[in-house]
């Protein structure tokens, strides 16, 4: 029973994080296009099973942050980079850029790392598989609080 309770808790945490990323006042900064594709995949999977709204996550890459003037000042910005040396360096780079270019934004460094930790993953582009393993529609969806 403990295993099922822990799985339910992890499922609820994943859903809560993805819903937070879907908020209109939130932008998610990722390393590359494969990360954006992975987030889209999670939204499609969870929404097709009725667990979250079918609403895109406003995700942009660090390169977009560097080379473009984005309309994100004053928004909550979730940094979701990989948990490796390169990802940590890019996270620090993104934080510095946001503080310089978008001083009215709220930087959230923890949500992306929390998602990786819950999934037991190190890379954003690889999060869909673990999500499907934890949130299995046959036995878990009926037990998750919607």
C-alpha positions as CSV (number, residue, x, y, z in Angstrom):
1,X,0.0,0.0,0.0
2,X,2.9,2.4,0.7
3,X,4.1,2.0,-2.9
4,X,0.7,2.9,-4.3
5,X,0.4,5.9,-1.9
6,X,3.8,7.1,-3.0
7,X,3.0,6.7,-6.7
8,X,-0.2,8.6,-6.2
9,X,1.7,11.4,-4.4
10,X,4.2,11.6,-7.2
11,X,1.4,11.6,-9.8
12,X,-0.3,14.5,-8.0
13,X,3.0,16.4,-7.8
14,X,3.7,16.0,-11.6
15,X,0.2,17.2,-12.4
16,X,0.5,20.2,-10.1
17,X,3.8,21.2,-11.7
18,X,2.5,20.9,-15.2
19,X,-0.6,22.9,-14.3
20,X,1.7,25.6,-12.8
21,X,3.7,25.6,-16.1
22,X,0.4,26.1,-18.0
23,X,-0.5,29.3,-16.2
24,X,-1.0,32.3,-18.5
25,X,1.4,34.4,-16.4
26,X,4.1,31.8,-16.6
27,X,7.0,31.2,-19.1
28,X,9.2,28.1,-19.0
29,X,12.8,28.5,-20.1
30,X,14.4,25.3,-21.5
31,X,17.6,24.5,-23.2
32,X,16.4,23.5,-26.6
33,X,13.6,22.4,-29.0
34,X,13.6,18.8,-27.8
35,X,12.8,20.1,-24.3
36,X,9.8,22.0,-25.7
37,X,8.7,18.9,-27.5
38,X,8.9,16.8,-24.3
39,X,6.7,19.4,-22.4
40,X,4.2,19.3,-25.2
41,X,4.2,15.5,-25.0
42,X,3.4,15.5,-21.3
43,X,0.6,18.0,-21.8
44,X,-0.9,15.9,-24.6
45,X,-0.6,12.7,-22.5
46,X,-2.1,14.2,-19.3
47,X,-4.8,16.1,-21.1
48,X,-5.9,13.1,-23.2
49,X,-6.5,11.3,-20.0
50,X,-8.5,14.2,-18.5
51,X,-6.0,15.1,-15.8
52,X,-5.1,18.6,-17.0
53,X,-6.6,21.2,-19.5
54,X,-5.3,20.8,-23.1
55,X,-3.4,24.0,-22.9
56,X,0.1,24.6,-24.2
57,X,3.0,25.5,-21.9
58,X,4.5,28.8,-23.0
59,X,8.1,27.5,-23.3
60,X,11.0,29.3,-24.9
61,X,14.6,28.3,-25.3
62,X,17.6,30.0,-23.7
63,X,18.7,31.1,-27.2
64,X,15.4,32.8,-27.7
65,X,15.9,34.5,-24.4
66,X,19.4,35.7,-25.4
67,X,18.7,36.8,-29.0
68,X,15.1,38.2,-28.8
69,X,13.2,40.8,-26.8
70,X,10.4,38.7,-25.3
71,X,7.2,39.9,-23.7
72,X,7.9,38.3,-20.4
73,X,8.7,41.1,-18.0
74,X,6.5,40.8,-14.9
75,X,5.8,37.1,-15.5
76,X,6.7,34.1,-13.4
77,X,9.7,32.4,-15.2
78,X,10.3,28.8,-14.5
79,X,13.8,27.6,-15.4
80,X,13.7,24.0,-16.5
81,X,17.2,22.9,-17.6
82,X,18.9,19.6,-17.4
83,X,20.5,18.4,-14.2
84,X,24.0,18.2,-15.6
85,X,27.0,20.6,-15.8
86,X,25.8,22.2,-19.0
87,X,22.3,22.6,-17.8
88,X,23.4,24.1,-14.5
89,X,25.6,26.6,-16.4
90,X,22.7,27.5,-18.8
91,X,20.4,27.9,-15.8
92,X,22.8,30.4,-14.3
93,X,23.1,32.2,-17.6
94,X,19.3,32.4,-18.0
95,X,18.9,33.8,-14.5
96,X,21.5,36.5,-15.1
97,X,19.8,37.4,-18.4
98,X,16.4,37.5,-16.8
99,X,17.6,39.7,-14.0
100,X,19.2,42.1,-16.5
101,X,16.5,42.2,-19.2
102,X,13.3,41.5,-17.3
103,X,13.7,42.9,-13.8
104,X,10.1,42.7,-12.9
105,X,9.9,39.0,-13.5
106,X,9.8,36.3,-10.7
107,X,12.4,33.6,-11.3
108,X,11.5,30.1,-10.2
109,X,14.6,27.9,-10.2
110,X,13.0,25.1,-8.2
111,X,10.0,23.8,-10.2
112,X,12.0,22.4,-13.1
113,X,14.5,20.7,-10.8
114,X,11.6,19.3,-8.7
115,X,10.0,17.8,-11.8
116,X,13.2,16.1,-12.7
117,X,13.7,14.8,-9.2
118,X,10.1,13.4,-9.0
119,X,10.6,11.6,-12.3
120,X,14.1,10.4,-11.4
121,X,15.4,12.0,-14.6
122,X,18.4,14.2,-15.4
123,X,17.2,15.7,-18.7
124,X,14.0,17.5,-19.6
125,X,13.8,15.9,-23.1
126,X,13.5,12.5,-21.4
127,X,10.6,13.1,-19.0
128,X,7.7,11.7,-21.0
129,X,8.7,8.0,-20.5
130,X,9.0,8.3,-16.7
131,X,5.7,10.3,-16.6
132,X,3.9,7.5,-18.3
133,X,5.4,4.9,-16.0
134,X,4.3,6.8,-12.9
135,X,0.9,8.0,-14.2
136,X,-0.5,4.8,-15.8
137,X,-4.1,5.3,-17.0
138,X,-5.2,1.8,-16.1
139,X,-4.5,1.9,-12.4
140,X,-3.5,5.5,-11.4
141,X,-5.9,7.9,-13.0
142,X,-8.9,6.8,-11.1
143,X,-7.1,7.4,-7.9
144,X,-5.7,10.9,-8.6
145,X,-7.6,13.9,-7.3
146,X,-8.7,16.0,-10.3
